Amino acid sequence: MKVFVGITRIFVGILFMISGFIKLNDPIGFSFKLQEYFSAEVLNLEFLAPFALAIAVILVVFELVLGVMLIIGYLPKFTLWSLLLMILFFTFLTFYSAYFNKVTDCGCFGDALPLTPWQSFYKDAFLLVLILILFFNPKLITPILVPASHRWVIFLAFMLSFLFGYYVLMHLPLIDFRAYKIGNNIQEQLVLPQDAQKAEVEYRWKFIQNGEEVVIKNNGIYPQVKGEYLGVETKVIKEGDLPAIPYFKIEKNGKDRTYEFLAEEKLIMIVAYNLRNTETQGYKEIKLLTDSALRNGYTVIGLTASGKDKQEELIEKFDLGFEFYQSDETGLKAIVRSNPGILVLTKGTITQKKHWFDAAEIGL
């Protein structure tokens, strides 16, 4: 039992550290997921939405440090109670999301390992069993370091976690797991690969034959039967693959300009998903960069989900030399974790990607 508890302890601790680190690598992305949970359609806790980023950072740092505490055997009772309460909450949350189909991805491992709602629940249920084993065997969780060093190890873990979180907030995620990472071509990411799995759909055709309702099931071909046609219902038996980027559009006055801009040899995109809460202090750097880019023959566009009034207001305030185009807010949030953020593209391929704070590092 001691060996089993020891292996379980290491496994759970490492899993919590990995999960915490992945989310800490992209705290803004995790805060978007928390906002989704806080929405009226899910938990109806909208008053927490403005604090989503702070909650995200505190939660993932605590998760990561709990993993360290479990492995080194520091404050076992506090650690086990914290782990148990955390996993009970997440197990309930993932079951609620899966059963009611509220949130399609729990964000447990960020964009590094997207999980379906039921996969998330099964993962948490498995972890709950392991943590319960540890919870009822606290005496078997003994320190692996000199007890006097524990506080310093935990202090160091907290400090490094917060410093890392601060770094990625002021720049961009150290590791980019999304489809918009440097080197990817957006046009290629919009298309399903040839070996992609197609969705399996069952068609249920309803007819009246000899005064009785008859249902014929197939894969979509209209049945060659006699009788009065009543209608058809469809049911997805197996979900198919989606493109890495399921939706991306650049529009202006209702006209789709996506592929026109993605064909440009030298393109800079300034992405600001919402101009109401965009970081206005960044536009001085944005103006210097974009003015220089225009002089060097670049096409420069802004992408936002905000309306024309907000676009014109920002352009006038900072004397910007480019226009904004419309795009989906959720999609823009996935492109770059900065508002505004900067992308440099060559015929649709992302060659540079920066936080506005690092605008001066863009090479033209």
C-alpha positions, 0 to 999 in steps of 0.5 A: 500500500505504501508503494501504491500511495507513493506512485499515486502521489507522484502521478497526481502531483505531476498531473497537477503541475503539468495542468497548472503550468499549461494554463499558466502559460496562457492565463488569458485563454483560461480567463476566457474559459472562466468567463464562459463558465460564469455566463448566464447560460452556464453558472449564471455568475456574471458578476465574477466575469470582470475578475476572471483573469485574476481568478485564473492566475490565482487558481492555476498558481495554486494548482501548480503549487499544490502539485509541488506540495504533494510531491515533497510531502509539505503540510499533507493534511492541508494539501489533501483537503485542498486537492479533494475540494478542488477535484470535487468542484471540477468533477461537478463542473465537468459533469454539469457541462457534459450532461447539459452540454454547456461548455464544449471544452473544459480548458483543463489542459488549455489548447495543448490537449482539448478534451470533450466534456465527457472526457473531462468528466472521466478524467476528473472522476479518475483523479477523484478516486486517486485523491480519495486514496491519498486522502484516507492514507495521509500517514503514508505521505512522508516528506522526501526533503529535509522539512526545514527546506519545504517552506523555501521550496514552496516560496520558490514555486510561488515566486517562479509561478507568479513571475512566469504568469507576469511574463506571459501576460506582458508578452505572449504565451511562451509555447503557442499551442493554437492554430495561429502559431508562427509558421502556420498558414491560415488558408491551409488551417481553414481546410480539412486534411484529406485523411480527416474523419467525416461525421457519421449521420443517421437519417430517419425518414418518416412515411405513412404506409397502409395507414401506419407510420414507418421509419426508414434509417440510412445514411442520407439517400432518399428511400425509394418507397411508396407512401406519404412522405412525412419528414426526415430527422437527423442524428449525429452518430459520430462527430467528424473532424473540424479544420484547425481553424473552423472559422476566420473571415475579414469583412468590410461592409458585408464583403468578404475580403479574407482570401484577398488579404491572405494572398498579400506578400507583405501584410500586417494585421493589428488584432483588437477583438474589442475596442471598448476594453482594448489597451489604448496605451499600446496604440502609440507603439502600434502607430510607430510600427504601422507607419513604418510598415506602410512606408516599406510597402506593407498592407496594414489592416486592423481586425475587430468585432467592434462597430464602425463608431468605435473604429473611427474614434480610435483611428482619429484619436491616434491618427492611425494610417489603416482601416479596421475590418470586421471579424468574429470576436471569439475567433479574434481572441484565439489569434493572439492573447493581446488586445491589441496584438500584432501579426506579420504574414506572407501569403497567409503564413504567420511569420511574426506574432507579438504583444503590443508591448513588443511592437518595437521588436517586429522586423520589417 
